Amino acid sequence: MRVLVVYCHPDPESLVAAARDRALAGLASAGHEVRVTDLYADRFEPAMSAHERLTHGDPGVDSDLQPYADDLGWAEALVLVYPTWVSGQPAMLKGWIDRVWVAGVAWELPEGATVLRPSLGNIRRIVAVTTHGSSKWINALQGEAGKRTVTRAIRTMCSKRTRTTWCALYGLDTIDESKRIAFLDRVERTLAKL
């Protein structure tokens, strides 16, 4: 399977970086073809320009974003590896979604239509690997906006049969090392079974 891994964390020594490495190890053990996008290493600009906003309904992306759009068109599976901050994706990852998942890449709105039509039917699996500082209960109380972005908003632009997997570690701020290690093991197992 062709797998696009999108990684978003500023600290190369973080638990999220370790989760990325374990995800890549799991994918390699299963023999998948993998491309990795590291948004911080790319110095991805998350802010949508005024021009992008004014032309948001026009098909395609600016030329500097074309490699990201090409990767989405290539992928059969998408793996997002990031920390959950303030109930959602980090600004850089959210900006990648806002700026790359646009008309002509992720969706289209034909003349006279009132509902978007998905354009990423090639993507049949989405896996989110993320960490939360707070507990599962607190996240549920807050509505898990980041989880809904992945499992509802992004998923609807992919194949109708796209399956999502939510691989999250909750309570990061208060757990011990054994639970962090168990999470990393779970990440590798999950991606090895993709």
Secondary structure, DSSP 8 states (H G I E B T S, - for coil): -EEEEEE--S-TTSHHHHHHHHHHHHHHHTT-EEEEEETTTTT---S--HHHHHTTTSSS--GGGHHHHHHHHH-SEEEEEEE-BTTB--HHHHHHHHHHS-BTTTEE--TT-SS-EE-BTT--EEEEEEE-SS-HHHHHHHT-HHHHIIIIIIGGGB-TT-EEEEEEE--TTT--HHHHHHHHHHHHHHHHT-
